[in-house]
Amino acid sequence: MTRCGLSPECFCPFPVLEKLFRMGSMEVVIRKYSEGDAAGFQQVVLESVEHISRWLSWCTPDYSIDDAASWVQSINLSGRLWLPPI
């Protein structure tokens, strides 16, 4: 078995696709991105341009839905839960 990386006690025979955590009265789900997440990711990037573009060169007013969809595809192909967009 392999360690999934989401919890020190968790040993999973398969990659984790979804994990539920409870934080007080709130539930948090960690899951892989889906194609439908690209529009929301693009929206967050565009809303953040003014605040973070000086540190993240890919965060520009021209960040497109195609850019976001490519990022979602690359993260899913990598098998990781997170990769910084390039």
C-alpha positions in Angstrom: 0.0 0.0 0.0 1.1 3.6 -0.5 0.6 6.6 1.6 -1.9 9.0 0.0 -0.3 12.1 1.6 -3.5 13.6 2.9 -3.1 12.2 6.4 -0.1 10.7 8.2 -2.3 7.7 9.3 -3.8 7.1 5.9 -2.5 4.3 3.7 -4.4 3.9 0.5 -4.0 1.2 -2.2 -5.2 3.6 -4.9 -4.7 7.3 -5.5 -7.1 9.5 -3.5 -9.8 11.0 -5.7 -11.7 12.7 -2.9 -11.2 13.2 0.8 -13.5 14.8 3.4 -12.2 16.7 6.4 -14.2 18.3 9.2 -13.0 21.6 10.5 -15.3 22.5 13.4 -18.8 22.7 12.0 -17.5 23.0 8.4 -16.8 20.2 6.0 -14.0 20.5 3.4 -13.6 18.2 0.5 -10.3 17.8 -1.4 -10.8 16.3 -4.8 -9.2 16.3 -8.3 -10.1 19.2 -10.6 -12.7 18.6 -13.2 -13.1 20.3 -16.6 -16.1 22.2 -15.1 -13.7 23.9 -12.7 -11.9 25.9 -15.4 -14.4 28.7 -15.5 -14.3 29.2 -11.8 -10.5 29.1 -11.8 -10.4 31.7 -14.5 -12.7 34.0 -12.6 -10.6 33.8 -9.5 -7.5 34.5 -11.5 -9.0 37.6 -13.1 -10.3 38.8 -9.8 -6.8 38.5 -8.3 -4.8 40.2 -11.1 -4.4 43.5 -9.3 -3.2 41.8 -6.1 -0.9 39.0 -7.2 0.3 39.6 -10.8 3.5 41.1 -9.6 4.5 37.8 -8.1 2.8 35.4 -10.6 3.7 36.3 -14.2 0.9 34.1 -15.6 -1.8 36.0 -13.7 -2.7 38.7 -16.3 -6.0 40.3 -17.4 -5.6 38.2 -20.6 -5.9 34.9 -18.7 -8.4 33.0 -20.8 -10.8 30.1 -20.3 -8.4 28.1 -22.6 -5.5 28.9 -20.2 -7.6 27.7 -17.3 -8.7 24.5 -19.1 -5.1 23.7 -20.0 -4.0 24.1 -16.4 -6.8 21.8 -15.2 -5.8 19.2 -17.8 -2.1 19.4 -16.9 -2.8 19.0 -13.2 -5.0 16.0 -13.8 -2.4 14.4 -16.1 0.3 15.0 -13.5 -1.6 12.9 -10.9 -1.1 15.7 -8.3 -3.7 17.7 -6.5 -2.0 21.0 -7.2 0.5 22.5 -9.7 1.2 26.2 -10.1 0.0 27.4 -13.4 2.8 28.4 -15.8 
